[in-house]
Amino acid sequence: MHLGNARTALLAWLDARARGGRLAMRVEDLDGPRVRPGLEGRILAELRWLGLDWDEGPDVGGPHAPYRQSERLGRYAAALARLREAGLVYECFCSRAEIAAASHAPHGPADEGPRYPGICAQFTKDERDARAARGKPAAWRFRAPAGELRFEDAVFGPQAVDVAASTGDFVVMRADGVPAYQLAVVVDDLAMEVTDVVRGSDLLSSTARQLLLWRALGGAPPRFAHVPLVVGDDGARLAKRHGALSVGELRERGADPRAVVGLLAASAGLCAPGLRVGPAELVRGFAIERLSREPARLGADAVAALLR
């Protein structure tokens, strides 16, 4: 876990504790190549080392178990069935190459690639059967309605997104039964009675698509707060090339967790630089609406100072 993720986790924890809420720890482990044995345990241990805790999750249980997405596949399949019955999704047979060749529009959100031009959306039953005879569908897509969708973000303020214009009909399930991020988190948030979501600003562009799914599945959407990402001295997203150490590396090399929390808190304007603090000391007076919308700069020298 890198410091940017740790900072977002700290801010989510502070938002929940300051507002008297409960925090749910959900393991989103559907990205097969990135899921390796032992990583879940390491991440949870590193968060606890920083002084964070949660009220429900895979290691503490809770009323909304299971808390690993890999153990919730049946719920995603059931949600897709509901969307199919309502006529809100359709099978897409297009390859990435076909979409790229057919689309002359600018790229949509980074996680979607080029805007989907709707190739399979208007297929007749005969055309769909003919394509199915040539091969299995690549995915299920949600029919994005035209028009702006407006919502309020607790940090970035009013937002207006036309999903149909910017992304087009978007993927909700791969042909192999693995749900897209958009569908999985909405199904889980709905089932787990989530009222507030705090996450990185790189996911702000996902919110409109998720709100469409919330409406389709019949739930009241949560309050969203997208917090700025952490960048290096050059303004690029913090990465190993900046000499940034992971939380695990800092822990193994003897850093004081209170110093790490102090650094992350100072980057969000919650305390003076150089202070050593625990998360509980930052709860009083915390309000996520007061955070800056600008990315937080975290230079290599500041991280290296944690080991002195």
Secondary structure as UniProt FT lines:
FT   HELIX           3..18
FT   TURN            19..20
FT   HELIX           32..34
FT   TURN            37..38
FT   HELIX           39..49
FT   TURN            50..51
FT   STRAND          56..57
FT   TURN            58..60
FT   TURN            63..64
FT   HELIX           69..71
FT   HELIX           73..85
FT   TURN            86..87
FT   STRAND          89..92
FT   HELIX           96..102
FT   TURN            110..112
FT   TURN            119..122
FT   HELIX           125..134
FT   STRAND          139..142
FT   STRAND          149..153
FT   TURN            154..156
FT   STRAND          157..161
FT   HELIX           163..166
FT   STRAND          170..174
FT   TURN            175..176
FT   HELIX           181..191
FT   TURN            192..193
FT   STRAND          196..200
FT   HELIX           201..206
FT   HELIX           207..217
FT   STRAND          223..227
FT   STRAND          230..231
FT   TURN            233..234
FT   HELIX           240..242
FT   HELIX           247..252
FT   TURN            253..254
FT   HELIX           257..267
FT   TURN            268..269
FT   TURN            273..274
FT   HELIX           279..282
FT   TURN            284..285
FT   HELIX           288..290
FT   STRAND          296..297
FT   HELIX           300..304
FT   HELIX           305..307
//
